[in-house]
Amino acid sequence: LVDHSVECWTDSQLVVGKLNGSFQTKDDQLLRYYHKTKELIKQFQTVEVKHVPKAKADILSKLASGKEKGQLSSII
C-alpha cells in the first residue's frame, strides 16, 4: 500500500459510474479493464474518480498542450 492519494478526472460519466459502483460492468472486455483498474487502485491509500464536463475537459486539454511546463495560462 502506497501512502499516497490520487484524484482522477474524466469526461466519461460511464467510467466514473463503473468505478464508483453506481453502474454495472457486463461486457467481457470492459470487465477486464475494470478488474485491472480495481487491482491498481488497491495500491493507493485513497482514490477518487470524478467527472468533469466534456467542454471543460477540452479547454483544459488545449490549455495544457499549448504551453511549456510551468507556463500555463488561466481561463476565467
N, C-alpha and C positions, 0 to 999 in steps of 0.2 A: 504494500500500500504506500503510494507516494503521498507525502504530506503537502499536497497541493490541491487547489481547486481549479476547475476550468469552467468557463462560461461560453457556450456555443450559440451563435446566432445564425438562423437560416430563414430564407424567404419561403420555405416549404412548410405549410401547416400540417401536411401529411407526415413529414419526418418528425416534427415536434409531437404530434399526436401519438405516433407509434412509439417513440422513445419515452414519453411520459405515461403511456399505458391507457390513454383515452381512445385509441384506435387499435383494432386488432390487425395483426400481420398474418396473412394467409398464403400469399404467393411464395412458392418454394425459393425462388431467387432472393426475394426481399427478406425471407426468414433467415437466410444465411448471413446477409448484411446485418440484420437486426441482432442475431446472436453474437456475431463478431463485435459489433458496437457495444453490446452489453458486457461482453468479456473485457473490452478495453476500458470501459467506464469503471470497472471494479478496481482499476489501478490508481484511481484518484480518490481523495477524501470526499470531495463533493463535485458533482457535475450538474450544471443547469443548461437545459436546451431551451432556447427562447425563439419566438417568432418575430421577425422584422418584416414589415410590408415590402413587397417587391420594389415599389418605386423608391423607397428609402435605400434598399439594398443596392439598387442600380446607381444611385447618386454616390453612395459610399464607395462602391467599386470603382467608379470613374475617378473619384477624388483620390483614392489610394493608388491607382495605376498611373496617374498622370504626374506624379511628383517623386522626387528623390526622398529617400528615407529621412524623416525628421523635418520635412518641408511641406507638410500637409496644410492646406488652407481650410478654413471653416466655412460652413454653409449655414445661413440662418433661414 
